[in-house]
């Protein structure tokens, strides 16, 4: 598995270099150096694009857990958690469960935990938001680890308003579009929604789709 992921990552990097006519970098530097440089440029570009939209609109298109999502999308693009389906549904569940937890613990109009500190209500909201998100991702078979951070971002009061949810998801969609473009440019069959083998895999007791 590790060797397969490593080959896939190199295919991604070398494919993009060929499109940009930068193949000579493969000859001048080691693979690790080229991959590190690719991650530096591509990771910075990913978040910069979303941040520029946030700057232009003065809306919260950028949020911390997008950084972890960006790494997964470009580091293991064909893994189930990197699919658009898992990323979108995972973050949506995280945000919704964060909001539900805020309302259940009476924190919908409270200042964030960063401003006021943590009390028992905030502990309950944070714990519930992450627990519900983890549970539902397993039940719905849409695991995406960064979604747990989204649940905490909302339940800790950093993005506490329902009106922020469409903006949050729009920022994620921008990142997914970039992931599709970069991976397809490299010749990697990054899916539009979910991997074909995931869609076709039977639901058999004892056999959990990834």
Secondary structure as GFF3:
##gff-version 3
##sequence-region A 1 210
A	DSSP	alpha_helix	2	19	.	.	.	ID=ss1
A	DSSP	alpha_helix	24	28	.	.	.	ID=ss2
A	DSSP	alpha_helix	31	57	.	.	.	ID=ss3
A	DSSP	alpha_helix	65	75	.	.	.	ID=ss4
A	DSSP	three_ten_helix	80	82	.	.	.	ID=ss5
A	DSSP	alpha_helix	84	104	.	.	.	ID=ss6
A	DSSP	alpha_helix	113	116	.	.	.	ID=ss7
A	DSSP	alpha_helix	120	139	.	.	.	ID=ss8
A	DSSP	alpha_helix	146	155	.	.	.	ID=ss9
A	DSSP	three_ten_helix	162	164	.	.	.	ID=ss10
A	DSSP	alpha_helix	165	185	.	.	.	ID=ss11
A	DSSP	alpha_helix	196	200	.	.	.	ID=ss12
###
